[in-house]
């Protein structure tokens, strides 16, 4: 029999806590004042604390509504944004004695014809490229063989390690496969939802354009004070003008970038240059992610078209140069500081709206964020939020440099 030591062995591990066994706990001072729970309750009942609590509950309720009611809210948001984009055209038609209901119908018909014609013209080359893509993947693999060999070696090593550590059991377990909906049902279900949503957006957009200032007139009518009526009209006019200017400018910049990309792709000899220009203009509405996706698509298209890898990489490199020039020179010059957003706000807004509304939310994330910033700039209590969302100007930079020095 071996004697068992009563002392606990010392653990020299860095994860072991350093405890002093000779330490003694002293009783608390009984004369020390106890916390006044009545005073704490009075503080929690103050209007300031209630206001903060109600604001947090309102924000959580808004997030809950945006996420779980997206099938209802998303068409309304799209219709409102398109209304702000197209309302200047309807007002211009109104100046030449075309009433808003007729002007709204003319604008909608023109937009649908343009979009439908573009989709019809581009559908054939897009389908042809997608049909040839699987056959061309073998060419891409052959051109990138030297780059794939290290990755394949790592994959083979990982597979060998997995087989070595896999212990076969004595019994064969029955595999249960959960069968989901078929691809055909998913396609038809998604198409049905898209058509229903598009029809809802078109109908709501027509009523918003035809109604003109209906909601503003109703708001002015219900406000009791004349000063409030005047302020509401000023805020509505300035916000609508600023948002319309932003949306029109961004759309024009994206279309211009798409035209330049199409011209450059034509000079490089890439087939269907108009298709790449339209795709670049659409993906430009999704910051960061859109440019990354476009670079990948142009890389694949270049590798399947040109004989050498260097020639193939000219297409994504040219697009990247155009995108950097547009983002750092053209857009700040046309939009100005007041209508530009800082990169952190753009990234957070993109992630949030992608999480809430998916791909459509990613497309309209920046317009929604810019609309919210402009709205905050015109309301005194929300001005700090608008300032936080905007970029830092040179005056702020100089102040920070002086403070640091």
Secondary structure, DSSP 4 states (H G I P E B T S, - for coil): -PPPPSSPPP---TTS----TT--PPPPPTTSPPP-HHHHHHHHTSHHHHHHHHHHHHHHHHHHHHHHTHHHHHHHHHHHHHHHHHHHHHHHHHHTT--HHHHHHHHHHHHHHHHHHHHHHHHHHHHHHHHHHHHHHHHHHHHTHHHHHHHHHHHHHHHHHHHHHPPPPSSPPPP-------HHHHHHHHHHHHHHHHHHHHHHHHHHHHHTTHHHHHHHHH--SHHHHHHHHHHHHHHHHHHHHHHHHHHHHHHHHHHHHHHHHHHHT-S-HHHHHHHHHHHTTSTTHHHHHHHHHHHHHHHHHSSSHHHHHHHHHHHHHHHHHIIIIIHHHHHTTTT-B-HHHHHHHHHHHHHHHHHHHHHTHHHHHHHHHHHHHTSGGGHHHHHHHBPP-HHHHHHHHHHH-
